[in-house]
Amino acid sequence: MLYGEVPSATYADGAMVTLPAPATWAAMPTIGVEAANLPAEVTSAEFGAATLLGGSRLCDELDDVVVPAGGTATFATPYVPGGDGYRVRVAVIAGTSGQDVIVHGDVPPALVSVDGAGLLPWVSAPALESAPTRVTWTETASGGTATADLRLVVVSYEPVAGGNAAWVLVAPPGGTTLELPALPASAAAWSPEGAAISEGDVILIDAVDADGYRALRPRLLGSLEQLSGGGDTRAIGDLVASRVD
């Protein structure tokens, strides 16, 4: 892969901007990424490195990586030089469950190493139940020793009365059930009672430098858009996230 620096260009609001071509092209540098001690149920993996600049992630792409029988996968991940930091993401998949290991830093090292011993339990089969209205899911041990600091549950559903609705629930760790708060009578049309999930996700998060739920919650709530979109996630910190793939 090649990259080039584009000279600055003037622009005006509402006008089309024609960017000049880079004067030179060069091969993109790489960060070595290694995921070791992966459990036998991991069937595939994806590695990626993004450049952090001005609150955004640049070239945040993932490459498929073969996981050999020994449980150690390696890959030279290309990245765009410059910026004010980097983010490496290792995504490992076991059936319908996945886990993301995210590492941040200022200067890209020669090698980023991730240990499968630090994985969370696998999450699968989210469901919306009635009476009481609650979200349930299954957790299966991965062999890792990590424990979650926080649970993030996102449920989209179609109310019986019609339309579309969604809940975003942030809760402390513990258990595989989360009961939804009761809605006031004025919002009864949006009740999830009797509805079916159109999309559901349960994410367990273990932040490396956050001491439990109370420490992580305010950082996460201020960065939900960055976590799901293309923003800078350094405010959350390095983390392991277990999710439904």
Sequence and secondary structure as in RCSB ss.txt:
>XXXX:A:sequence
MLYGEVPSATYADGAMVTLPAPATWAAMPTIGVEAANLPAEVTSAEFGAATLLGGSRLCDELDDVVVPAGGTATF
ATPYVPGGDGYRVRVAVIAGTSGQDVIVHGDVPPALVSVDGAGLLPWVSAPALESAPTRVTWTETASGGTATADL
RLVVVSYEPVAGGNAAWVLVAPPGGTTLELPALPASAAAWSPEGAAISEGDVILIDAVDADGYRALRPRLLGSLE
QLSGGGDTRAIGDLVASRVD
>XXXX:A:secstr
 EE         TTS       S  EE  EEEEEEES  TT  EEEEEEEEEETTEEES   EEE   TTS EEE
EEE  S SSEEEEEEEEEETTEEEEEEEEESS  SEEEEEGGG   EEEEEEEETTTTEEEEEEE  S     SE
EEEEEEE  TTSS EEEEEEE S SSEEE     GGGGGG  TT  EEEEEEEEEEETT  SHHHHHHHHHTSHH
HHHSSB  TTT SEEEEEE 
